């Protein structure tokens, strides 16, 4: 895990409010995740939700959806254009719950009316301008229904330290019939995908949950005779979904990637921030960035897409050296062995160039004990021929993903997918990937709704699935 202070030092002008910001506790690192194990003592208290059942990630019509539009997203033209392309694409009659800064409400109202949605279909949840929430509406909770009484919930994890997003569920509760609840577990919505009789959870947050209940002052205790891992599974069933089997998605061992690499290309030197966005057991920190649920296949098996950076390299004609392609292959093989029908789709890993620093500045930074992660990369630059006055360009790598889309596999309204696009302007080389993704979904008999330019979102480690939360789905 890259330390936040070091990332800020190296990329001072990087995009704000990345989806990866404060993604894990500042005191928890990959080593703790990898070593989490053990057992506790007593039984957890039953939650108020009796029969939790998560809202599907793909099945049924999209009837109600939550967005959160912060001030920076309304004033940033690129982000605002992305939001509006989704609003225009969603069908008339869709219900919306919109968390918005008070000063931005009028502008956001115009987005909906311009798209033909009546304001009676929109419930606004206004927050004071000083509340610093983000547009990543997917992550701070999971959306579920209590099957015992059909009540609806936004269920929050034990902690969620990204900006003020932990205020959203309670705020929505004040303006709608959806309730807020909390679980003694670590998860984020983007690391969960919900199928028919199963749901996927990215292994990183399963490991975090095991580590949480293993702490000396854990929020829950486990009876003797079991393990923390088994108890974590019980808690996910008790609190998150008791109607589906939990499938943990990830590698068996921690992924071997360093935070920084020093590289040379002809006469240019680079400090590559290679691991930003990577997980400990996942090639990307959230599985919704590289796995997409399609639905039940004709043969009865459940079909999924799994991203492939190698396919992206073929279509763009570029090679991404830190893409971890073999990790995606491993996960695809594992899902296939578990009975899923796996289709592969292109995914792109690419850099954004930032500031230039001399090697001497980097050497000075690496000499500090708290910046020790920089040391191996600085040594690589020296070995490649850099001297103290050599200018080194900082490159931050991000994922351009078409897996992060909205899927509507409806028996009544048909099959629809809402796809982000990226082949615009200086990123025109991504247009062949846009076209290939359209072809792949049409091959699955889906109607493709091509959305706007999502490159600004991708630079912030997210896309369209990240900016919404399904609240209700139909048939």
C-alpha positions as a Markdown table, in Angstrom:
| # | Residue | x | y | z |
|---|---|---|---|---|
| 1 | Unk | 0.0 | 0.0 | 0.0 |
| 2 | Unk | 1.4 | 3.4 | -1.0 |
| 3 | Unk | 1.5 | 5.8 | 2.0 |
| 4 | Unk | -0.8 | 8.8 | 1.4 |
| 5 | Unk | 1.8 | 11.4 | 2.4 |
| 6 | Unk | 4.3 | 10.0 | -0.2 |
| 7 | Unk | 1.7 | 9.8 | -2.9 |
| 8 | Unk | 0.8 | 13.5 | -2.3 |
| 9 | Unk | 4.4 | 14.5 | -2.4 |
| 10 | Unk | 5.0 | 12.8 | -5.7 |
| 11 | Unk | 1.7 | 13.8 | -7.4 |
| 12 | Unk | 0.7 | 17.1 | -5.9 |
| 13 | Unk | -1.4 | 18.0 | -8.9 |
| 14 | Unk | -3.1 | 14.6 | -9.2 |
| 15 | Unk | -6.9 | 14.4 | -9.5 |
| 16 | Unk | -8.8 | 15.0 | -6.3 |
| 17 | Unk | -11.2 | 12.5 | -4.7 |
| 18 | Unk | -9.8 | 9.3 | -6.3 |
| 19 | Unk | -11.9 | 6.3 | -5.5 |
| 20 | Unk | -8.9 | 4.8 | -3.8 |
| 21 | Unk | -8.6 | 7.6 | -1.2 |
| 22 | Unk | -8.5 | 6.2 | 2.3 |
| 23 | Unk | -9.6 | 2.9 | 0.9 |
| 24 | Unk | -8.2 | 1.1 | 4.0 |
| 25 | Unk | -7.5 | 2.1 | 7.5 |
| 26 | Unk | -4.3 | 4.1 | 7.8 |
| 27 | Unk | -3.0 | 1.6 | 10.4 |
| 28 | Unk | -3.7 | -1.4 | 8.2 |
| 29 | Unk | -1.4 | -2.5 | 5.4 |
| 30 | Unk | -1.1 | -5.4 | 3.0 |
| 31 | Unk | 1.0 | -7.4 | 5.5 |
| 32 | Unk | -1.8 | -7.3 | 8.1 |
| 33 | Unk | -4.3 | -8.4 | 5.4 |
| 34 | Unk | -2.1 | -11.3 | 4.4 |
| 35 | Unk | -1.5 | -12.5 | 7.9 |
| 36 | Unk | -5.0 | -12.1 | 9.3 |
| 37 | Unk | -6.0 | -15.3 | 11.1 |
| 38 | Unk | -7.1 | -16.7 | 14.5 |
| 39 | Unk | -10.2 | -17.0 | 16.6 |
| 40 | Unk | -12.2 | -15.0 | 19.1 |
| 41 | Unk | -14.6 | -16.1 | 21.9 |
| 42 | Unk | -18.3 | -15.3 | 22.1 |
| 43 | Unk | -21.4 | -15.0 | 19.9 |
| 44 | Unk | -22.3 | -11.8 | 18.1 |
| 45 | Unk | -25.6 | -10.0 | 18.7 |
| 46 | Unk | -28.2 | -10.5 | 16.0 |
| 47 | Unk | -28.9 | -7.5 | 13.8 |
| 48 | Unk | -32.3 | -5.9 | 13.4 |
| 49 | Unk | -32.4 | -7.0 | 9.8 |
| 50 | Unk | -33.8 | -10.6 | 9.9 |
| 51 | Unk | -33.3 | -11.8 | 6.4 |
| 52 | Unk | -30.9 | -9.6 | 4.5 |
| 53 | Unk | -30.9 | -10.0 | 0.7 |
| 54 | Unk | -28.7 | -7.8 | -1.5 |
| 55 | Unk | -30.0 | -5.9 | -4.5 |
| 56 | Unk | -28.9 | -7.6 | -7.7 |
| 57 | Unk | -26.0 | -6.2 | -9.8 |
| 58 | Unk | -27.6 | -7.3 | -13.0 |
| 59 | Unk | -31.0 | -8.9 | -12.8 |
| 60 | Unk | -34.2 | -7.0 | -13.4 |
| 61 | Unk | -35.1 | -3.5 | -14.5 |
| 62 | Unk | -33.3 | -0.6 | -12.9 |
| 63 | Unk | -36.3 | 1.0 | -11.1 |
| 64 | Unk | -34.6 | 3.2 | -8.5 |
| 65 | Unk | -31.0 | 4.5 | -8.3 |
| 66 | Unk | -29.0 | 6.7 | -5.9 |
| 67 | Unk | -26.5 | 9.3 | -7.1 |
| 68 | Unk | -24.3 | 11.7 | -5.1 |
| 69 | Unk | -23.2 | 14.9 | -6.9 |
| 70 | Unk | -20.7 | 17.0 | -4.9 |
| 71 | Unk | -20.0 | 20.6 | -5.8 |
| 72 | Unk | -16.7 | 19.8 | -7.5 |
| 73 | Unk | -18.5 | 17.3 | -9.8 |
| 74 | Unk | -21.1 | 19.9 | -10.8 |
| 75 | Unk | -18.6 | 22.6 | -11.6 |
| 76 | Unk | -16.2 | 20.3 | -13.4 |
| 77 | Unk | -17.4 | 20.1 | -17.0 |
| 78 | Unk | -15.9 | 16.7 | -17.8 |
| 79 | Unk | -17.4 | 15.1 | -14.7 |
| 80 | Unk | -20.8 | 16.8 | -15.1 |
| 81 | Unk | -20.9 | 15.6 | -18.7 |
| 82 | Unk | -20.4 | 12.1 | -17.6 |
| 83 | Unk | -23.1 | 12.3 | -14.9 |
| 84 | Unk | -25.5 | 13.8 | -17.5 |
| 85 | Unk | -24.9 | 11.0 | -20.0 |
| 86 | Unk | -26.0 | 8.4 | -17.5 |
| 87 | Unk | -29.1 | 10.4 | -16.6 |
| 88 | Unk | -30.1 | 10.8 | -20.2 |
| 89 | Unk | -29.6 | 7.1 | -20.9 |
| 90 | Unk | -31.7 | 5.8 | -18.0 |
| 91 | Unk | -35.3 | 5.2 | -19.1 |
| 92 | Unk | -38.2 | 7.5 | -18.3 |
| 93 | Unk | -40.0 | 6.5 | -15.1 |
| 94 | Unk | -36.8 | 5.6 | -13.3 |
| 95 | Unk | -36.8 | 6.9 | -9.7 |
| 96 | Unk | -33.8 | 8.8 | -8.5 |
| 97 | Unk | -32.5 | 9.7 | -5.0 |
| 98 | Unk | -29.9 | 12.4 | -5.4 |
| 99 | Unk | -27.5 | 13.6 | -2.7 |
| 100 | Unk | -26.4 | 17.1 | -3.6 |
| 101 | Unk | -24.8 | 20.1 | -2.1 |
| 102 | Unk | -27.4 | 22.8 | -1.5 |
| 103 | Unk | -25.9 | 25.4 | -3.8 |
| 104 | Unk | -25.8 | 22.9 | -6.7 |
| 105 | Unk | -29.4 | 21.7 | -6.5 |
| 106 | Unk | -30.8 | 24.1 | -9.2 |
| 107 | Unk | -28.1 | 23.1 | -11.7 |
| 108 | Unk | -28.7 | 19.4 | -11.0 |
| 109 | Unk | -32.5 | 19.8 | -11.4 |
| 110 | Unk | -31.8 | 21.1 | -14.9 |
| 111 | Unk | -29.9 | 17.9 | -15.7 |
| 112 | Unk | -32.9 | 15.8 | -15.0 |
| 113 | Unk | -35.5 | 18.0 | -16.7 |
| 114 | Unk | -33.3 | 18.4 | -19.8 |
| 115 | Unk | -33.1 | 14.6 | -20.0 |
| 116 | Unk | -36.9 | 14.4 | -19.8 |
| 117 | Unk | -37.2 | 13.1 | -16.3 |
| 118 | Unk | -39.9 | 14.8 | -14.2 |
| 119 | Unk | -38.8 | 16.2 | -10.9 |
| 120 | Unk | -41.5 | 14.2 | -9.2 |
| 121 | Unk | -39.3 | 11.2 | -10.0 |
| 122 | Unk | -36.3 | 12.8 | -8.1 |
| 123 | Unk | -35.9 | 12.9 | -4.4 |
| 124 | Unk | -33.2 | 15.4 | -3.4 |
| 125 | Unk | -31.1 | 14.9 | -0.3 |
| 126 | Unk | -29.5 | 18.3 | 0.2 |
| 127 | Unk | -26.3 | 18.6 | 2.3 |
| 128 | Unk | -24.6 | 21.8 | 3.4 |
| 129 | Unk | -21.9 | 23.0 | 1.1 |
| 130 | Unk | -19.3 | 22.4 | 3.7 |
| 131 | Unk | -19.9 | 18.6 | 3.8 |
| 132 | Unk | -17.2 | 17.1 | 1.7 |
| 133 | Unk | -18.8 | 14.0 | 0.2 |
| 134 | Unk | -17.7 | 12.4 | -3.1 |
| 135 | Unk | -19.4 | 11.2 | -6.2 |
| 136 | Unk | -18.5 | 7.6 | -5.6 |
| 137 | Unk | -22.1 | 6.7 | -4.5 |
| 138 | Unk | -21.5 | 2.9 | -4.9 |
| 139 | Unk | -19.1 | 2.4 | -2.1 |
| 140 | Unk | -20.0 | 3.6 | 1.4 |
| 141 | Unk | -22.7 | 0.9 | 1.9 |
| 142 | Unk | -24.5 | -2.0 | 0.3 |
| 143 | Unk | -28.1 | -1.9 | -0.7 |
| 144 | Unk | -30.4 | -4.6 | 0.5 |
| 145 | Unk | -34.0 | -5.6 | 1.3 |
| 146 | Unk | -35.1 | -7.5 | 4.5 |
| 147 | Unk | -37.0 | -10.3 | 2.9 |
| 148 | Unk | -39.0 | -10.8 | 6.1 |
| 149 | Unk | -40.8 | -7.5 | 5.7 |
| 150 | Unk | -39.6 | -6.0 | 2.4 |
| 151 | Unk | -38.0 | -3.0 | 4.2 |
| 152 | Unk | -35.0 | -1.5 | 2.5 |
| 153 | Unk | -31.6 | -0.6 | 3.9 |
| 154 | Unk | -28.3 | 1.0 | 3.1 |
| 155 | Unk | -26.0 | -1.2 | 5.2 |
| 156 | Unk | -22.7 | 0.5 | 6.2 |
| 157 | Unk | -19.5 | -1.2 | 7.2 |
| 158 | Unk | -17.9 | -0.8 | 10.6 |
| 159 | Unk | -15.8 | 2.1 | 9.3 |
| 160 | Unk | -15.6 | 4.0 | 6.0 |
| 161 | Unk | -13.0 | 6.8 | 6.2 |
| 162 | Unk | -13.4 | 8.3 | 2.7 |
| 163 | Unk | -14.2 | 12.1 | 3.0 |
| 164 | Unk | -17.7 | 12.5 | 4.4 |
| 165 | Unk | -19.3 | 9.6 | 2.5 |
| 166 | Unk | -20.2 | 7.9 | 5.8 |
| 167 | Unk | -22.9 | 10.6 | 6.2 |
| 168 | Unk | -24.8 | 9.7 | 3.1 |
| 169 | Unk | -26.8 | 6.7 | 4.3 |
| 170 | Unk | -28.1 | 8.5 | 7.3 |
| 171 | Unk | -29.0 | 11.5 | 5.2 |
| 172 | Unk | -30.9 | 9.4 | 2.7 |
| 173 | Unk | -32.8 | 7.9 | 5.6 |
| 174 | Unk | -34.1 | 11.3 | 6.6 |
| 175 | Unk | -35.7 | 11.9 | 3.1 |
| 176 | Unk | -36.8 | 8.4 | 2.0 |
| 177 | Unk | -38.2 | 5.2 | 3.4 |
| 178 | Unk | -34.8 | 3.6 | 3.0 |
| 179 | Unk | -33.2 | 2.9 | 6.4 |
| 180 | Unk | -29.6 | 3.0 | 7.5 |
| 181 | Unk | -27.9 | 0.2 | 9.4 |
| 182 | Unk | -24.4 | -0.9 | 10.2 |
| 183 | Unk | -22.5 | -4.2 | 10.3 |
| 184 | Unk | -19.3 | -5.2 | 12.3 |
| 185 | Unk | -17.5 | -5.9 | 9.0 |
| 186 | Unk | -15.3 | -4.2 | 6.5 |
| 187 | Unk | -16.7 | -3.9 | 2.9 |
| 188 | Unk | -17.4 | -1.4 | 0.2 |
| 189 | Unk | -20.1 | -1.6 | -2.3 |
| 190 | Unk | -17.7 | -1.6 | -5.2 |
| 191 | Unk | -16.1 | -4.8 | -3.9 |
| 192 | Unk | -19.4 | -6.6 | -4.0 |
| 193 | Unk | -21.3 | -8.0 | -7.0 |
| 194 | Unk | -24.6 | -9.7 | -6.5 |
| 195 | Unk | -25.9 | -12.6 | -8.7 |
| 196 | Unk | -28.7 | -15.0 | -8.6 |
| 197 | Unk | -28.0 | -17.5 | -5.8 |
| 198 | Unk | -24.5 | -16.1 | -5.0 |
| 199 | Unk | -22.7 | -12.9 | -4.4 |
| 200 | Unk | -19.0 | -12.0 | -4.9 |
| 201 | Unk | -16.9 | -10.2 | -2.3 |
| 202 | Unk | -13.4 | -9.1 | -3.1 |
| 203 | Unk | -10.9 | -11.0 | -0.9 |
| 204 | Unk | -9.2 | -7.8 | 0.3 |
| 205 | Unk | -12.2 | -6.7 | 2.4 |
| 206 | Unk | -12.9 | -10.3 | 3.5 |
| 207 | Unk | -9.3 | -10.3 | 4.9 |
| 208 | Unk | -9.9 | -6.9 | 6.5 |
| 209 | Unk | -13.0 | -8.2 | 8.2 |
| 210 | Unk | -11.1 | -11.1 | 9.6 |
| 211 | Unk | -8.4 | -8.8 | 10.8 |
| 212 | Unk | -11.1 | -6.5 | 12.4 |
| 213 | Unk | -12.7 | -9.3 | 14.4 |
| 214 | Unk | -9.3 | -10.6 | 15.4 |
| 215 | Unk | -8.4 | -7.3 | 17.2 |
| 216 | Unk | -8.2 | -7.2 | 20.9 |
| 217 | Unk | -11.1 | -4.8 | 21.1 |
| 218 | Unk | -13.2 | -6.2 | 18.3 |
| 219 | Unk | -16.8 | -5.1 | 17.9 |
| 220 | Unk | -17.9 | -8.7 | 18.0 |
| 221 | Unk | -16.7 | -11.9 | 19.7 |
| 222 | Unk | -16.7 | -15.5 | 18.4 |
| 223 | Unk | -17.5 | -18.6 | 20.5 |
| 224 | Unk | -14.7 | -21.1 | 20.9 |
| 225 | Unk | -14.2 | -24.0 | 18.5 |
| 226 | Unk | -14.2 | -22.0 | 15.2 |
| 227 | Unk | -11.9 | -19.7 | 13.3 |
| 228 | Unk | -12.1 | -16.0 | 12.5 |
| 229 | Unk | -12.5 | -16.8 | 8.8 |
| 230 | Unk | -15.6 | -19.0 | 9.5 |
| 231 | Unk | -17.0 | -16.5 | 11.8 |
| 232 | Unk | -16.6 | -13.7 | 9.2 |
| 233 | Unk | -18.6 | -15.8 | 6.8 |
| 234 | Unk | -21.3 | -16.2 | 9.4 |
| 235 | Unk | -21.4 | -12.4 | 10.0 |
| 236 | Unk | -21.7 | -11.7 | 6.3 |
| 237 | Unk | -24.6 | -14.1 | 6.2 |
| 238 | Unk | -26.2 | -12.6 | 9.3 |
| 239 | Unk | -25.8 | -9.0 | 8.3 |
| 240 | Unk | -25.3 | -8.7 | 4.5 |
| 241 | Unk | -27.0 | -11.6 | 2.7 |
| 242 | Unk | -28.6 | -14.7 | 4.2 |
| 243 | Unk | -30.2 | -15.8 | 0.9 |
| 244 | Unk | -27.1 | -16.2 | -1.3 |
| 245 | Unk | -23.8 | -18.1 | -0.9 |
| 246 | Unk | -20.7 | -15.9 | -0.5 |
| 247 | Unk | -18.0 | -16.4 | -3.1 |
| 248 | Unk | -14.7 | -14.7 | -2.2 |
| 249 | Unk | -12.8 | -13.5 | -5.3 |
| 250 | Unk | -9.1 | -13.0 | -5.2 |
| 251 | Unk | -5.7 | -14.7 | -5.3 |
| 252 | Unk | -4.5 | -17.3 | -2.7 |
| 253 | Unk | -1.3 | -15.3 | -2.0 |
| 254 | Unk | -0.6 | -11.5 | -1.9 |
| 255 | Unk | 0.2 | -10.1 | -5.3 |
| 256 | Unk | 3.9 | -9.3 | -5.7 |
| 257 | Unk | 4.0 | -5.7 | -6.9 |
| 258 | Unk | 6.0 | -2.9 | -5.5 |
| 259 | Unk | 4.5 | 0.6 | -5.0 |
| 260 | Unk | 7.2 | 2.2 | -7.2 |
| 261 | Unk | 9.5 | 1.3 | -10.1 |
| 262 | Unk | 12.3 | 3.3 | -11.7 |
| 263 | Unk | 12.3 | 2.9 | -15.5 |
| 264 | Unk | 14.0 | 4.4 | -18.5 |
| 265 | Unk | 12.7 | 4.7 | -22.1 |
| 266 | Unk | 15.3 | 6.0 | -24.5 |
| 267 | Unk | 16.5 | 9.2 | -22.9 |
| 268 | Unk | 13.5 | 9.6 | -20.6 |
| 269 | Unk | 13.4 | 8.5 | -16.9 |
| 270 | Unk | 10.3 | 7.7 | -15.0 |
| 271 | Unk | 9.2 | 7.0 | -11.5 |
| 272 | Unk | 6.2 | 4.7 | -12.0 |
| 273 | Unk | 3.6 | 4.6 | -9.3 |
| 274 | Unk | 2.6 | 1.1 | -10.4 |
| 275 | Unk | 0.6 | -0.2 | -7.6 |
| 276 | Unk | -2.0 | 2.6 | -7.2 |
| 277 | Unk | -5.4 | 0.9 | -7.6 |
| 278 | Unk | -4.0 | -2.6 | -7.1 |
| 279 | Unk | -5.2 | -4.6 | -4.1 |
| 280 | Unk | -3.4 | -7.2 | -2.0 |
| 281 | Unk | -5.3 | -10.2 | -3.3 |
| 282 | Unk | -7.0 | -8.4 | -6.2 |
| 283 | Unk | -5.4 | -6.9 | -9.4 |
| 284 | Unk | -7.7 | -3.8 | -8.8 |
| 285 | Unk | -8.9 | -2.7 | -5.4 |
| 286 | Unk | -12.6 | -3.2 | -6.2 |
| 287 | Unk | -13.9 | -6.2 | -8.2 |
| 288 | Unk | -16.5 | -4.1 | -10.0 |
| 289 | Unk | -13.5 | -2.6 | -11.9 |
| 290 | Unk | -12.7 | -6.0 | -13.6 |
| 291 | Unk | -15.6 | -8.3 | -13.2 |
| 292 | Unk | -19.1 | -7.9 | -14.7 |
| 293 | Unk | -22.1 | -10.1 | -14.0 |
| 294 | Unk | -24.1 | -10.8 | -17.2 |
| 295 | Unk | -26.8 | -13.2 | -16.1 |
| 296 | Unk | -28.0 | -16.7 | -16.5 |
| 297 | Unk | -26.9 | -18.3 | -19.8 |
| 298 | Unk | -29.0 | -20.4 | -22.1 |
| 299 | Unk | -27.3 | -23.5 | -20.7 |
| 300 | Unk | -28.3 | -22.5 | -17.2 |
| 301 | Unk | -24.9 | -21.5 | -16.0 |
| 302 | Unk | -24.2 | -17.9 | -14.8 |
| 303 | Unk | -22.1 | -15.8 | -17.2 |
| 304 | Unk | -19.5 | -13.2 | -16.3 |
| 305 | Unk | -17.0 | -11.0 | -18.0 |
| 306 | Unk | -13.5 | -10.8 | -16.5 |
| 307 | Unk | -11.1 | -8.1 | -17.8 |
| 308 | Unk | -7.9 | -8.8 | -19.6 |
| 309 | Unk | -5.1 | -6.2 | -19.9 |
| 310 | Unk | -3.5 | -8.4 | -22.6 |
| 311 | Unk | -6.5 | -8.0 | -24.8 |
| 312 | Unk | -6.4 | -4.2 | -24.2 |
| 313 | Unk | -2.8 | -4.1 | -25.2 |
| 314 | Unk | -3.6 | -5.9 | -28.5 |
| 315 | Unk | -6.3 | -3.3 | -29.4 |
| 316 | Unk | -4.3 | -0.2 | -28.4 |
| 317 | Unk | -0.9 | -1.4 | -29.7 |
| 318 | Unk | 0.7 | -0.5 | -26.4 |
| 319 | Unk | 2.2 | -2.7 | -23.7 |
| 320 | Unk | 1.3 | -2.0 | -20.1 |
| 321 | Unk | 4.3 | -3.4 | -18.0 |
| 322 | Unk | 2.5 | -3.3 | -14.6 |
| 323 | Unk | -0.9 | -4.6 | -15.6 |
| 324 | Unk | -0.7 | -7.9 | -13.6 |
| 325 | Unk | -2.4 | -9.7 | -16.6 |
| 326 | Unk | -1.5 | -13.1 | -15.1 |
| 327 | Unk | -3.5 | -12.3 | -11.9 |
| 328 | Unk | -6.7 | -11.6 | -14.0 |
| 329 | Unk | -6.1 | -14.9 | -15.8 |
| 330 | Unk | -5.8 | -16.7 | -12.4 |
| 331 | Unk | -9.1 | -15.2 | -11.2 |
| 332 | Unk | -10.8 | -16.0 | -14.5 |
| 333 | Unk | -9.6 | -19.6 | -14.2 |
| 334 | Unk | -10.8 | -19.9 | -10.6 |
| 335 | Unk | -14.3 | -18.6 | -11.4 |
| 336 | Unk | -14.5 | -21.0 | -14.3 |
| 337 | Unk | -13.5 | -23.9 | -12.0 |
| 338 | Unk | -16.3 | -22.8 | -9.6 |
| 339 | Unk | -18.9 | -23.3 | -12.3 |
| 340 | Unk | -19.2 | -19.8 | -13.9 |
| 341 | Unk | -19.1 | -19.3 | -17.6 |
| 342 | Unk | -16.3 | -16.8 | -18.0 |
| 343 | Unk | -15.9 | -14.5 | -21.0 |
| 344 | Unk | -12.8 | -12.3 | -21.3 |
| 345 | Unk | -12.9 | -8.6 | -22.3 |
| 346 | Unk | -10.3 | -6.0 | -22.9 |
| 347 | Unk | -9.2 | -3.7 | -20.1 |
| 348 | Unk | -6.5 | -1.0 | -20.3 |
| 349 | Unk | -3.8 | 0.0 | -17.8 |
| 350 | Unk | -2.2 | 3.3 | -18.6 |
| 351 | Unk | -0.2 | 6.2 | -17.1 |
| 352 | Unk | -0.8 | 9.8 | -16.6 |
| 353 | Unk | 2.4 | 11.9 | -16.5 |
| 354 | Unk | 2.8 | 14.4 | -13.6 |
| 355 | Unk | 5.6 | 16.6 | -12.3 |
| 356 | Unk | 9.3 | 16.2 | -12.9 |
| 357 | Unk | 11.7 | 15.9 | -10.0 |
| 358 | Unk | 15.5 | 15.5 | -10.1 |
| 359 | Unk | 17.0 | 12.3 | -9.0 |
| 360 | Unk | 18.7 | 14.1 | -6.2 |
| 361 | Unk | 15.3 | 15.2 | -4.8 |
| 362 | Unk | 14.1 | 11.6 | -5.0 |
| 363 | Unk | 17.2 | 10.3 | -3.3 |
| 364 | Unk | 16.7 | 12.7 | -0.5 |
| 365 | Unk | 13.1 | 11.7 | -0.1 |
| 366 | Unk | 14.1 | 8.0 | -0.1 |
| 367 | Unk | 16.6 | 8.5 | 2.6 |
| 368 | Unk | 13.8 | 9.1 | 5.1 |
| 369 | Unk | 12.7 | 6.0 | 6.9 |
| 370 | Unk | 9.0 | 6.7 | 6.3 |
| 371 | Unk | 9.7 | 6.8 | 2.5 |
| 372 | Unk | 11.7 | 3.6 | 2.3 |
| 373 | Unk | 9.4 | 2.2 | -0.4 |
| 374 | Unk | 11.0 | 4.7 | -2.8 |
| 375 | Unk | 14.5 | 3.2 | -2.3 |
| 376 | Unk | 14.4 | 0.3 | -4.8 |
| 377 | Unk | 13.0 | 2.5 | -7.6 |
| 378 | Unk | 15.7 | 5.2 | -7.0 |
| 379 | Unk | 18.3 | 2.4 | -7.2 |
| 380 | Unk | 16.8 | 1.3 | -10.5 |
| 381 | Unk | 17.0 | 4.8 | -11.9 |
| 382 | Unk | 20.7 | 5.1 | -10.9 |
| 383 | Unk | 21.4 | 1.7 | -12.5 |
| 384 | Unk | 19.7 | 2.9 | -15.7 |
| 385 | Unk | 22.1 | 5.9 | -15.9 |
| 386 | Unk | 20.4 | 8.7 | -14.0 |
| 387 | Unk | 22.6 | 11.2 | -12.1 |
| 388 | Unk | 21.7 | 13.8 | -9.4 |
| 389 | Unk | 20.5 | 16.4 | -11.9 |
| 390 | Unk | 18.6 | 14.0 | -14.1 |
| 391 | Unk | 14.9 | 14.9 | -14.5 |
| 392 | Unk | 12.5 | 12.1 | -13.6 |
| 393 | Unk | 8.9 | 12.2 | -14.7 |
| 394 | Unk | 6.4 | 10.8 | -12.2 |
| 395 | Unk | 3.8 | 8.6 | -13.8 |
| 396 | Unk | 0.7 | 7.5 | -12.0 |
| 397 | Unk | -1.0 | 4.4 | -13.5 |
| 398 | Unk | -4.7 | 4.0 | -13.6 |
| 399 | Unk | -7.2 | 1.5 | -15.0 |
| 400 | Unk | -9.5 | 2.2 | -17.9 |
| 401 | Unk | -12.3 | -0.3 | -17.5 |
| 402 | Unk | -15.5 | -1.2 | -19.4 |
| 403 | Unk | -16.4 | -3.8 | -16.8 |
| 404 | Unk | -17.5 | -0.9 | -14.6 |
| 405 | Unk | -20.9 | -0.5 | -16.3 |
| 406 | Unk | -24.6 | -0.8 | -15.6 |
| 407 | Unk | -26.3 | -4.1 | -16.5 |
| 408 | Unk | -30.1 | -4.5 | -16.8 |
| 409 | Unk | -31.0 | -8.1 | -17.6 |
| 410 | Unk | -34.8 | -7.8 | -17.5 |
| 411 | Unk | -37.4 | -10.4 | -18.4 |
| 412 | Unk | -39.9 | -7.6 | -19.0 |
| 413 | Unk | -37.8 | -4.8 | -20.6 |
| 414 | Unk | -35.1 | -6.8 | -22.3 |
| 415 | Unk | -31.3 | -6.8 | -21.9 |
| 416 | Unk | -29.6 | -3.4 | -21.7 |
| 417 | Unk | -26.1 | -2.4 | -20.8 |
| 418 | Unk | -24.9 | 1.2 | -20.1 |
| 419 | Unk | -21.2 | 1.4 | -21.2 |
| 420 | Unk | -18.7 | 4.2 | -20.4 |
| 421 | Unk | -16.7 | 5.3 | -23.5 |
| 422 | Unk | -13.1 | 6.5 | -23.6 |
| 423 | Unk | -12.0 | 6.9 | -27.2 |
| 424 | Unk | -12.2 | 10.7 | -27.1 |
| 425 | Unk | -9.6 | 13.5 | -27.8 |
| 426 | Unk | -6.1 | 12.5 | -26.8 |
| 427 | Unk | -7.4 | 9.1 | -25.9 |
| 428 | Unk | -8.6 | 8.3 | -29.4 |
| 429 | Unk | -6.5 | 5.1 | -29.3 |
| 430 | Unk | -9.2 | 3.7 | -27.0 |
| 431 | Unk | -12.0 | 3.9 | -29.6 |
| 432 | Unk | -11.3 | 0.4 | -30.9 |
| 433 | Unk | -11.8 | -0.9 | -27.4 |
| 434 | Unk | -15.1 | 1.0 | -27.1 |
| 435 | Unk | -16.1 | -0.7 | -30.4 |
| 436 | Unk | -15.0 | -4.2 | -29.3 |
| 437 | Unk | -16.9 | -3.9 | -26.0 |
| 438 | Unk | -20.0 | -2.9 | -27.9 |
| 439 | Unk | -19.6 | -6.0 | -30.1 |
| 440 | Unk | -19.0 | -8.3 | -27.1 |
| 441 | Unk | -22.2 | -7.1 | -25.4 |
| 442 | Unk | -24.3 | -7.3 | -28.6 |
| 443 | Unk | -23.0 | -10.9 | -28.9 |
| 444 | Unk | -24.6 | -11.5 | -25.5 |
| 445 | Unk | -27.9 | -10.0 | -27.1 |
| 446 | Unk | -27.8 | -6.8 | -25.1 |
| 447 | Unk | -28.8 | -3.4 | -26.3 |
| 448 | Unk | -25.8 | -1.2 | -25.8 |
| 449 | Unk | -26.3 | 2.4 | -24.5 |
| 450 | Unk | -23.0 | 4.2 | -25.1 |
| 451 | Unk | -22.3 | 6.8 | -22.4 |
| 452 | Unk | -20.1 | 9.9 | -22.5 |
| 453 | Unk | -16.4 | 10.3 | -22.0 |
| 454 | Unk | -15.3 | 8.7 | -18.7 |
| 455 | Unk | -11.6 | 9.3 | -18.9 |
| 456 | Unk | -11.6 | 11.8 | -16.1 |
| 457 | Unk | -13.3 | 9.2 | -13.9 |
| 458 | Unk | -10.8 | 6.6 | -14.9 |
| 459 | Unk | -7.9 | 8.8 | -13.8 |
| 460 | Unk | -9.6 | 8.9 | -10.4 |
| 461 | Unk | -9.8 | 5.0 | -10.4 |
| 462 | Unk | -13.5 | 4.7 | -11.2 |
| 463 | Unk | -16.2 | 4.8 | -13.9 |
| 464 | Unk | -20.0 | 4.6 | -14.2 |
| 465 | Unk | -20.8 | 1.7 | -11.8 |
| 466 | Unk | -19.0 | 3.6 | -9.1 |
| 467 | Unk | -21.2 | 6.7 | -9.3 |
| 468 | Unk | -24.6 | 5.1 | -8.6 |
| 469 | Unk | -26.2 | 2.7 | -6.2 |
| 470 | Unk | -29.1 | 0.4 | -7.2 |
| 471 | Unk | -31.9 | 0.9 | -4.7 |
| 472 | Unk | -34.7 | -1.1 | -6.3 |
| 473 | Unk | -34.9 | -3.5 | -9.3 |
| 474 | Unk | -38.0 | -4.9 | -11.0 |
| 475 | Unk | -38.5 | -8.0 | -13.0 |
